[in-house]
Amino acid sequence: MIFLYIILNVILIYYRIKPYDYNLSSMIGIWEGFLNLNPDFVDKGFVVYKSGGYDGQFFYLINQYLSGVSSQLPILDSFSVRFTRIGLPLLTSIFSKIFGTKAYPVITLAILHLSHIMSFVMLKKLCKKEIRYLANFHLFSPFVINSNLLLLSDSLVCSWTIFIFYFLNQKDCHKPAKISVLLLLGCFFVLIKESALSIMGMLLLLLWLKRSYPPNSFSSSSVQILPPTGGSNETKSLLGLVGGSIIFYFAFVFYLRFFLDANPGTYPLTFLDLIDYPFFGFFKSISFSTPMNLSPFVRELAKYPIFIFYLLLLLNLRNIKTVQDFVWFLPILFILFTAGIAEQGYWLTYDNIMRMFTLSIPMIILYKNSKKSYNDFGILWFGIVLLAMLIVRILWLKKEMEFFFN
């Protein structure tokens, strides 16, 4: 399966970069406007778009700063949002210092795909023998593949979620030496993207429940992703690990806001800028194109299967039977909440709305692995439909953008 995954991604990358003289830097999505604002940051020969870029450019610009290309902080669209997602640039900058910043696209692709393959192997080991095939749905997740084609950190959140669960399921994970390693993993995890907080928050609440209530207070029918801890001291150690990671995240945000002198960005965002009333964003995004105008018509149709995926995810909440189940479902509830109140711009952009669901597939697999009676309402198989749509989009429908080489 890993071989098929590699072949598929090679084909998709080939068609993704074909219109841009097969230049891998075209995957970053650098806009001319941010090139003009950060002229010393962008490598020579990199593809720059005239009519707009995408979020991969902000990871690249932060990578350039961390790699020592410039001593000045880059000007982004919203510094407070982008710089809290420093996890991926922290990794890429290590190798950029060794191989040079021109190798950034290759370095990022290698990190994202190797992390994803490692998470696939770990997820298979976490799953019971009879359902290990479910890990293939994670390997071929359309959300992960789309994220990697854009050189974004969303897939890295998925990979590290599985890393965290895998290491927490190892023997003696509560011992001081392993706790120190897990604390470092947790601190890095929350710096990848804020959605990692939904995982850490879930673990924090669950461990607190285990510490505060006797084991027999939990229903045997509840979702069980982690093994039971051996005692209160072990639970305290894990609570310290998870709590420490969350405290570290908010300390970093506090430092950025009050101690780092940076340009706030061209369009500083607040939470209220990104939300609307429930489902208003989706319905506002609906426009009617005639089938004669094929590309806009297909682009319009693309959002409906994603909305169906949302509804299937909503149906998965029927598996909540206990308080413990509710806690385990916090990451899914976070996805449903953010996608449900997302403003119109998210639903108008295929890539934006796809990214919101990246964490859903591995979480559903973990739930199914832990609870025999779990009903996923066919959501994993529907993911294959979204994968087919993604392939069609990349191979035949994605339009070439106007560009030039820096």
Phi, psi and omega in degrees: 000323179298321178298316178297321178300315180296315179300313180301315182290326175298317179297313182294319177296319179304310181287333179292322184261352184306315181292350186244042178059034178055035181265118183297336180295345177294341179285340183290319180084047181280127178265145180304323181300318179281337171296315180295326180282335182230062188297335182272356187267329189270129182292149177294140179088357178280147180287132177235132181267141182276328189256005179142151179239209178211179191296339178302333181295330182286324174296321180295314182295321177292322175301318180297319178295314181292335180277356177087016178297323178215147177276349179272141175293142180290154173268119183247185176283319177214099187301317185295330178279312188289321187284341174286349177258049189276354186304307180299312177300329176300319178289310185295327183293332177300314182279333176295327177291333181274311187259354181095151184288342177293339179274006185308312181300319180292316180300314182294316177301317181297314181297313183295314184286321177295320178298318181294318179295318177299319180293326176298315179296317180293322179295321176299320179291327179288330184282149173296151187307318186288345180236021179296338179298338180298334179299337178296330177295326176290316181302319182257029178300124179296330181291319178292314182298318179295318179299318181292328177293340180257003181055050180251169185267000184302317180292331179293327175299316178300311183301314183287334173300314180291322176303314182299312180297321181297313182289328177291340179270000178278156179296144175057033181293345182274354182292149187309315182297317181287327177298321179298316178295315180296326177296318176297317177299317181295319179295322177290319182306313184288345178271355179287309177195152185296341177297340176298335179295331178293327177288312182292323176296320177300312180297319180299312181295319183294318179293324177295319177298319181294325181284328186272338184233149179293152183306325183286358177279351178263136180290141178292345179272358182289158172295133180231102180266323181258151176289155178293141179284157187279341182185177184294325179295321178294319178296320178300318180299315180291325175298318178298320179299307183291314179298320179298321179295318180293317178299319178301317180300311183290330174294321179294317177299317179299318178298314180300319186286323190247346185238344182259120182276098184224153173295128183297343177114169182284336181211073182301128186257146169242168181302321183293337178289341188256359188236165176214180174297155182309124176069357177297322180301317179295311184291326176294332183282347183289127174226156185251113177248147179279148178301340179295328177265084198300307186300308177299325180296314180292320178299322178293319181294332187299330184287337185290317174299327178293322177293323175297318177301319177302314181295321177296322177295323177298319179296331180298340178295344178294346177281353179284116181242337185225170175299320180298318176301317180301318179296315180298330183276003181304318177299321178291319177298323177297316178298312181298321180293309184293320178288326182292325181257009180299137181287170188309320184302327179294315183285340177284337184250116182305312184295321181298312185285329176299322184296333184295336187257009188303321185280348189293317186295310178297327179293318178298320179296317178297321177296314181296326179292329186268343186223111186300324184274006184296131179250114181268001177057031176075015186293325180294318178292327177294334175300329178294325176298316178295326177295316178300319178295320179297316180299314178300318181297314183290318186283327189231336191252335185291126184278148174287136178262152178290132186213171171209166178264134181294000000 
